[in-house]
């Protein structure tokens, strides 16, 4: 048995060279020990999208996100369709008092409000609404497709 200490942050060349192999061990461990399904979302299936109607990714995914929000609210919280329409979705989860800011020593994505979209097979299955601030990340709300509740996306999102 050989054990190596490999710097992960910032990623060293050894870390980068062994990332896929390490990830496969992690994924197998999660499936065998924790009974995760093989199609549980991975980091490559999560998009961080700024909450801005000026942003093309946000605009192009808005209808899908709003529809998913309504499905979630009606199934989980028993809301009526009129309680979770597009206007309610925008007011509740898109309108933010935070202004986007790109500080030189801040994160690459900048500070502000974001929708962390979880994609599977070309469709959004969950959205974490988060605020990225200078000293913390604040989880505002999470909604998901109830058909995928077996993936425990709330737990996955909180840990991520």
C-alpha positions as CSV (number, residue, x, y, z in Angstrom):
1,X,0.0,0.0,0.0
2,X,1.3,3.4,-1.0
3,X,-0.2,6.6,0.4
4,X,0.3,10.0,-1.2
5,X,-0.6,13.4,0.1
6,X,-1.8,15.4,-2.9
7,X,-2.6,19.1,-2.7
8,X,-6.2,19.6,-3.7
9,X,-6.4,23.4,-3.2
10,X,-5.0,24.9,-5.2
11,X,-5.0,21.8,-7.3
12,X,-1.5,20.4,-7.8
13,X,-0.4,18.6,-11.1
14,X,-0.7,15.3,-9.2
15,X,-4.2,16.1,-8.1
16,X,-5.2,17.0,-11.7
17,X,-3.6,13.9,-13.1
18,X,-5.4,11.5,-10.7
19,X,-8.7,13.4,-10.4
20,X,-10.8,11.0,-12.7
21,X,-9.4,7.9,-11.0
22,X,-10.1,9.4,-7.5
23,X,-13.6,10.4,-8.6
24,X,-14.4,6.9,-9.8
25,X,-13.4,5.4,-6.4
26,X,-15.5,8.1,-4.7
27,X,-18.5,7.3,-6.9
28,X,-18.2,3.6,-6.4
29,X,-17.9,4.1,-2.6
30,X,-21.1,6.3,-2.6
31,X,-23.0,3.7,-4.6
32,X,-21.9,0.7,-2.5
33,X,-21.8,2.2,1.0
34,X,-24.4,4.9,0.8
35,X,-26.6,3.3,-1.9
36,X,-26.5,6.3,-4.2
37,X,-27.9,5.7,-7.6
38,X,-25.4,5.8,-10.4
39,X,-27.1,8.8,-12.0
40,X,-26.9,11.0,-9.0
41,X,-25.9,14.5,-10.2
42,X,-22.2,15.3,-10.4
43,X,-20.4,18.6,-10.4
44,X,-20.4,18.6,-14.2
45,X,-24.2,18.7,-14.1
46,X,-24.5,21.7,-11.8
47,X,-24.5,25.2,-13.3
48,X,-24.2,28.4,-11.4
49,X,-26.3,31.0,-13.2
50,X,-26.5,34.7,-12.1
51,X,-30.0,35.8,-11.4
52,X,-30.3,38.4,-14.2
53,X,-32.6,38.7,-17.1
54,X,-29.5,40.1,-18.9
55,X,-27.7,36.7,-18.6
56,X,-28.3,34.4,-21.6
57,X,-28.2,31.2,-19.5
58,X,-30.7,32.6,-17.0
59,X,-33.0,33.7,-19.7
60,X,-32.8,30.5,-21.7
61,X,-33.6,28.4,-18.6
62,X,-36.2,30.7,-17.0
63,X,-39.3,28.9,-18.3
64,X,-37.9,25.4,-17.3
65,X,-37.0,26.7,-13.8
66,X,-40.4,28.4,-13.3
67,X,-42.3,25.3,-14.4
68,X,-40.2,23.1,-12.0
69,X,-40.8,25.6,-9.2
70,X,-44.6,25.3,-9.8
71,X,-44.4,21.5,-9.9
72,X,-42.4,21.4,-6.6
73,X,-44.7,23.9,-4.8
74,X,-47.8,22.1,-5.8
75,X,-46.5,18.6,-4.9
76,X,-44.5,19.4,-1.7
77,X,-46.3,22.4,-0.3
78,X,-49.8,21.8,-1.8
79,X,-49.9,25.3,-3.3
80,X,-52.5,26.1,-5.9
81,X,-51.4,26.9,-9.5
82,X,-52.2,30.6,-8.9
83,X,-49.9,30.6,-5.8
84,X,-46.9,29.5,-7.9
85,X,-47.2,31.2,-11.3
86,X,-44.4,32.9,-13.2
87,X,-45.0,36.3,-11.4
88,X,-44.8,34.6,-7.9
89,X,-41.7,32.7,-9.0
90,X,-40.0,35.9,-10.2
91,X,-41.0,37.9,-7.1
92,X,-39.9,35.1,-4.7
93,X,-36.8,33.7,-6.3
94,X,-35.5,36.1,-9.0
95,X,-36.0,39.6,-7.6
96,X,-33.1,40.3,-5.3
97,X,-31.9,43.4,-3.5
98,X,-28.3,42.3,-4.0
99,X,-26.3,43.9,-6.8
100,X,-23.9,41.8,-8.8
101,X,-20.3,42.7,-8.0
102,X,-17.0,41.4,-9.4
103,X,-14.2,42.2,-6.9
104,X,-10.6,41.7,-8.1
105,X,-9.9,39.3,-5.2
106,X,-13.4,37.7,-5.1
107,X,-14.7,34.5,-6.6
108,X,-14.6,34.1,-10.4
109,X,-18.4,34.2,-10.6
110,X,-18.6,37.4,-8.5
111,X,-20.9,38.2,-5.7
112,X,-24.7,38.4,-5.9
113,X,-27.7,36.1,-6.3
114,X,-27.4,32.9,-8.2
115,X,-29.5,29.9,-9.3
116,X,-27.5,26.8,-8.9
117,X,-29.1,24.5,-11.5
118,X,-28.9,20.7,-11.3
119,X,-29.2,19.2,-14.8
120,X,-29.8,15.6,-15.7
121,X,-30.3,14.3,-19.2
122,X,-30.7,17.8,-20.6
123,X,-33.3,19.0,-18.1
124,X,-33.2,20.9,-14.8
125,X,-34.2,18.6,-11.9
126,X,-33.4,21.0,-9.0
127,X,-32.5,24.6,-8.4
128,X,-30.7,26.0,-5.3
129,X,-31.2,29.7,-5.0
130,X,-28.1,31.1,-3.3
131,X,-26.4,34.4,-2.5
132,X,-22.7,34.5,-2.7
133,X,-21.3,37.1,-0.3
134,X,-17.8,38.1,0.7
135,X,-17.7,35.9,3.8
136,X,-20.4,33.3,3.2
137,X,-22.8,31.6,0.9
138,X,-26.4,31.9,1.9
139,X,-28.9,29.2,0.8
140,X,-32.1,31.1,0.1
141,X,-34.3,28.2,-1.2
142,X,-34.1,24.9,-2.9
143,X,-36.7,23.3,-5.1
144,X,-36.5,20.0,-7.0
145,X,-38.6,17.8,-9.3
146,X,-40.5,15.5,-6.8
147,X,-39.9,12.6,-9.3
148,X,-36.2,12.8,-8.3
149,X,-36.7,12.9,-4.5
150,X,-34.9,9.6,-4.2
151,X,-31.7,11.4,-5.0
152,X,-31.9,13.5,-1.8
153,X,-31.1,16.6,-3.7
154,X,-31.6,18.9,-0.6
155,X,-28.9,17.0,1.3
156,X,-26.6,16.9,-1.8
157,X,-27.1,20.7,-2.3
158,X,-26.4,21.5,1.4
159,X,-23.2,19.4,1.4
160,X,-22.1,20.9,-1.9
